[in-house]
Amino acid sequence: MEQQQTKNRMSYRVVALLIGLVLNAFGNALSVSANAGSGIWTAAAVNIAYWLHGNVGVILLIVGVCSALLNQFLIRQVDIPRFIGEVAFISCFSYFIDLFVDLFAKWGIPDLPLGWRMLLSVLGVTIFASSISIYQRANLIMHPNDDTSNILRFMYLGGRATASQFVDFIPPIIMIAVCVIGTHQLYSVNVGTLYSILFNGVIIAAADKHIMPGLHHNFRVSHQN
């Protein structure tokens, strides 16, 4: 059985995907550059990297691939194009983040007073949460973690954006807790991270209604009996 709903034109969905991708990288780079807390998945990767003396980018890639594999299980079927698209998204996403982080460093954002950096971190989280709404609705390719919350939202949680975000945050919170036990240190968790945990789902739900409102949730999974 398939979920039936109004679909957007493919050209509009592609434009939405590109807008969402760039805004997501911009928002994440802003919160990272402000160094006052960022998204919970990024914070988890940073803590793992410190514990294992690894590279944050590599950790994010590994976590992303694992999430893409988990999504295949959650949709209860093998969807190779979906998996490849999610891995491709991670690669493009990382490229744009590097560009924006370099730009923000030139603008001196990492050297601003703490109060300003906290505000910019919250702004960055707001921007990337809004961008998630855009490319989730376009539903062409997306970050594996965001596809996980999208699948949870529509296949398991009755369309509730906030609930799906909280469920999606459980694994990185566990990862951070384990790392803290192992290192006795907590990295990359601050006001921006708390804001992301509490309001990501709320922002996504609001963006669904108010940002590109003509963009529908083009979500469909065929359930095979």
C-alpha positions as CSV (number, residue, x, y, z in Angstrom):
1,M,0.0,0.0,0.0
2,E,1.3,3.5,-0.9
3,Q,0.7,6.8,0.9
4,Q,-1.3,8.9,-1.6
5,Q,-0.9,12.7,-1.6
6,T,-0.4,15.7,-3.9
7,K,3.1,15.7,-5.5
8,N,5.2,18.7,-6.7
9,R,6.8,19.0,-10.1
10,M,10.2,17.4,-10.2
11,S,11.9,20.7,-11.2
12,Y,10.5,22.4,-8.1
13,R,11.6,19.5,-5.9
14,V,15.2,19.7,-7.3
15,V,15.3,23.5,-6.6
16,A,14.1,22.8,-3.1
17,L,16.7,20.1,-2.6
18,L,19.5,22.5,-3.6
19,I,18.2,25.3,-1.4
20,G,17.9,22.9,1.6
21,L,21.4,21.5,1.0
22,V,23.1,24.9,0.9
23,L,21.1,26.3,3.9
24,N,21.8,23.2,5.9
25,A,25.5,23.5,5.4
26,F,25.3,27.2,6.1
27,G,23.5,26.8,9.3
28,N,25.7,23.9,10.6
29,A,28.8,25.8,9.6
30,L,27.6,28.9,11.5
31,S,26.9,27.0,14.7
32,V,30.2,25.2,14.4
33,S,32.1,28.4,13.8
34,A,30.4,30.1,16.7
35,N,31.6,27.3,18.9
36,A,28.6,27.6,21.3
37,G,27.0,24.3,20.6
38,S,25.7,22.7,17.4
39,G,23.4,19.8,16.3
40,I,23.4,16.8,18.6
41,W,24.7,14.4,15.8
42,T,27.7,16.7,15.2
43,A,28.4,16.9,18.9
44,A,28.3,13.1,19.1
45,A,30.8,12.9,16.3
46,V,33.1,15.4,18.0
47,N,33.0,13.5,21.3
48,I,33.7,10.2,19.5
49,A,36.7,11.8,17.7
50,Y,38.2,13.0,20.9
51,W,37.8,9.6,22.6
52,L,39.2,7.6,19.6
53,H,41.7,10.3,18.5
54,G,40.0,10.3,15.1
55,N,38.9,12.8,12.5
56,V,35.5,14.4,13.0
57,G,34.8,14.3,9.2
58,V,35.5,10.6,9.0
59,I,33.4,9.9,12.1
60,L,30.5,11.9,10.6
61,L,30.9,9.9,7.3
62,I,30.9,6.5,9.2
63,V,27.9,7.5,11.3
64,G,26.1,8.7,8.1
65,V,26.7,5.5,6.3
66,C,25.4,3.5,9.3
67,S,22.3,5.7,9.4
68,A,21.7,5.1,5.7
69,L,21.9,1.3,6.3
70,L,19.5,1.7,9.2
71,N,17.0,3.4,6.9
72,Q,17.0,0.4,4.6
73,F,15.8,-1.6,7.6
74,L,13.2,1.0,8.7
75,I,11.6,1.1,5.3
76,R,11.5,-2.7,5.3
77,Q,12.9,-3.0,1.8
78,V,16.2,-2.6,-0.1
79,D,16.3,0.7,-1.9
80,I,19.8,1.1,-3.4
81,P,19.2,4.5,-5.1
82,R,18.0,5.9,-1.7
83,F,21.2,4.6,-0.1
84,I,23.5,6.0,-2.8
85,G,21.7,9.3,-2.7
86,E,22.2,9.7,1.0
87,V,25.9,8.9,0.8
88,A,26.1,11.5,-2.1
89,F,24.3,14.1,0.1
90,I,26.9,13.6,2.9
91,S,29.7,14.3,0.4
92,C,28.2,17.5,-0.9
93,F,27.1,18.6,2.5
94,S,30.7,18.2,3.9
95,Y,32.1,20.2,0.9
96,F,29.8,23.2,1.5
97,I,30.4,23.1,5.3
98,D,34.1,23.5,4.7
99,L,33.5,26.5,2.4
100,F,31.3,28.2,4.9
101,V,33.5,27.5,7.9
102,D,36.5,29.1,6.0
103,L,34.3,32.1,5.1
104,F,33.1,32.6,8.7
105,A,36.7,32.3,10.0
106,K,37.7,35.1,7.6
107,W,34.8,37.2,9.0
108,G,36.1,36.6,12.6
109,I,33.0,34.8,13.9
110,P,35.1,32.3,16.1
111,D,36.7,35.3,17.8
112,L,33.5,37.2,18.8
113,P,32.4,37.6,22.4
114,L,30.6,34.6,23.9
115,G,27.2,36.3,23.9
116,W,27.3,37.0,20.2
117,R,28.5,33.4,19.5
118,M,25.6,32.0,21.5
119,L,23.2,34.0,19.4
120,L,24.8,32.9,16.2
121,S,24.8,29.3,17.2
122,V,21.1,29.5,17.9
123,L,20.6,31.2,14.6
124,G,22.6,28.5,12.8
125,V,20.5,25.7,14.4
126,T,17.3,27.6,13.3
127,I,18.6,27.8,9.8
128,F,19.6,24.2,9.4
129,A,16.4,22.9,11.1
130,S,14.4,25.0,8.6
131,S,16.5,23.6,5.7
132,I,15.7,20.0,6.9
133,S,12.0,20.8,6.4
134,I,12.7,21.9,2.8
135,Y,14.6,18.9,1.6
136,Q,12.6,16.4,3.6
137,R,9.5,17.7,1.7
138,A,11.3,17.5,-1.6
139,N,12.2,13.9,-0.7
140,L,14.8,13.3,-3.5
141,I,17.9,12.8,-1.5
142,M,18.8,14.0,2.0
143,H,21.1,13.5,4.9
144,P,20.7,9.9,6.3
145,N,19.9,11.2,9.8
146,D,17.2,13.5,8.5
147,D,15.8,10.6,6.4
148,T,15.6,8.5,9.5
149,S,13.5,11.1,11.3
150,N,11.4,11.5,8.1
151,I,10.8,7.7,8.0
152,L,10.0,7.6,11.7
153,R,7.6,10.6,11.3
154,F,5.5,9.1,8.5
155,M,5.8,5.4,9.0
156,Y,5.8,5.0,12.7
157,L,4.8,8.2,14.5
158,G,1.7,9.4,12.6
159,G,3.3,12.5,11.0
160,R,4.5,14.1,14.2
161,A,7.7,16.1,13.5
162,T,8.6,16.8,17.1
163,A,8.2,13.2,18.2
164,S,10.3,11.9,15.3
165,Q,13.1,14.4,16.1
166,F,13.2,13.3,19.8
167,V,13.4,9.6,18.8
168,D,16.1,10.4,16.3
169,F,18.1,12.1,19.0
170,I,18.3,9.1,21.3
171,P,21.3,7.4,19.6
172,P,23.6,10.5,19.6
173,I,22.7,11.2,23.2
174,I,23.7,7.7,24.1
175,M,26.9,8.1,22.1
176,I,27.8,11.3,24.0
177,A,27.0,9.7,27.4
178,V,29.3,6.7,26.6
179,C,32.1,9.0,25.5
180,V,31.8,11.1,28.6
181,I,32.1,7.9,30.7
182,G,35.2,7.0,28.7
183,T,36.9,10.4,28.6
184,H,35.4,12.2,31.6
185,Q,35.1,15.2,29.3
186,L,32.2,16.8,27.3
187,Y,32.9,18.5,24.0
188,S,30.8,20.6,21.6
189,V,27.7,20.7,23.8
190,N,26.4,24.1,24.7
191,V,23.4,26.4,24.4
192,G,23.1,25.6,20.7
193,T,22.9,21.9,21.3
194,L,20.2,22.2,24.0
195,Y,18.3,24.5,21.7
196,S,18.6,22.0,18.9
197,I,17.3,19.1,21.1
198,L,14.4,21.1,22.4
199,F,13.3,22.9,19.2
200,N,14.5,21.1,16.1
201,G,11.1,19.3,15.6
202,V,9.2,22.5,16.5
203,I,11.1,24.5,13.9
204,I,10.7,21.8,11.2
205,A,6.9,21.7,11.8
206,A,6.7,25.5,11.6
207,A,8.9,25.6,8.5
208,D,6.6,23.0,6.8
209,K,3.8,25.6,7.0
210,H,5.6,28.9,6.5
211,I,8.7,28.3,4.3
212,M,7.9,27.3,0.7
213,P,4.4,26.4,1.7
214,G,3.6,25.2,-1.8
215,L,6.2,22.4,-1.3
216,H,4.3,19.3,-0.2
217,H,5.6,16.2,1.7
218,N,6.5,14.1,-1.3
219,F,6.9,11.0,0.8
220,R,6.1,7.6,-0.5
221,V,7.2,4.1,0.5
222,S,5.7,1.0,-1.1
223,H,4.9,-1.7,1.4
224,Q,5.4,-5.1,0.0
225,N,3.3,-7.9,1.4
